[in-house]
Structures are given as structure tokens and as C-alpha cells.
Amino acid sequence: MKNLNSVCKNIMLVFALMLLLTPPVWSGDDYVRNAKEIVKAADWKTMKTVTIEIDEHSYDPEKVVFKVGQPYKLELKNVGEKKHYFTAPEFYRSIATRKVQANRDGEIKAPYFLALEMMANGGQLDIYFVPVKKGSYVVYCTIDDHRQEGMEGMLVIN
């Protein structure tokens, strides 16, 4: 019995060490690792502003093209009567984010996120970022049947 207790303790110790040494799923390994340096080095005086209007079941324009290394302010304006999401996890993992600003109410400084939600009738969020990884990325709304009704777009980084 004494040997069994010792073996169980050793197994528990090994398991605990494995948990400590294994990075969590949300560790951000697939995000831009040097985002802070990219944002700091960017010339924000050359920032370009792009606006996407969000309405019931659409993004306008449906496709937006960004250039690697160019600083941007992406204005997301909800002109609809319902709240909507701007869900683009692969895109967010491909940019160096400086901040997300909610009109003039405040700002969020976070290295990455999965989705943004705009409130109805004039909700707006502005994303300040630098594109890093080239590719084409889908953006969509996750509320109810909005995506099935056509609320999907494309974000391209060249």
C-alpha cells in the first residue's frame, strides 16, 4: 500500500508539472508575436482610414484590401437597427493591434481579440492596427442567422 501511495504521488507530481509546462490553448502562439514593436515602430502620421458600414445582413464594402506595414484606422459603423458582430479571428491574428477605440467613450489596449460587437443605431468601434501576415480572411456576424442571410465579407492583406 505504501508503494502504491508513492506511485500515485509521483504520477500526480508528473501530471502537475505537465500542466505547468504546457502552454495554454489561449497563449497566443499563432498571433503576431512582436506586435508591440511593430506598433511602436509604425509611422502613425501616415495612417490610412478605412470605413465599413454595418447594416442588417451586410458589410459595406464587402471586401477591403490592406497593405502589409501600412498603419490603419478601421472605422466600424453600425448604421443598422440591430447590434452586430465583426468576427474575424484569423484576421485579428494577422495584425499588430495598437488599440480599439469606442467612439470617444474610451479605448481598449489589447494585443489580440476574436470579435467586436457594435451596438445598434450608431455604435462605432475604431481599430488601430498594422497588417503583418498576408492572406485573405473572412469576417462575419455571429448573431442569430445574420451570416446565413449574407452578413459575411472579406479582409485581404497584400
Secondary structure as UniProt FT lines:
FT   HELIX           2..21
FT   TURN            25..26
FT   TURN            29..30
FT   TURN            33..34
FT   HELIX           35..41
FT   HELIX           44..46
FT   STRAND          48..55
FT   TURN            56..57
FT   STRAND          58..60
FT   STRAND          63..66
FT   TURN            68..69
FT   STRAND          72..78
FT   STRAND          84..87
FT   HELIX           89..92
FT   TURN            93..94
FT   STRAND          95..102
FT   TURN            103..105
FT   STRAND          106..108
FT   STRAND          115..118
FT   TURN            120..122
FT   STRAND          124..131
FT   STRAND          135..140
FT   TURN            144..150
FT   STRAND          152..157
//
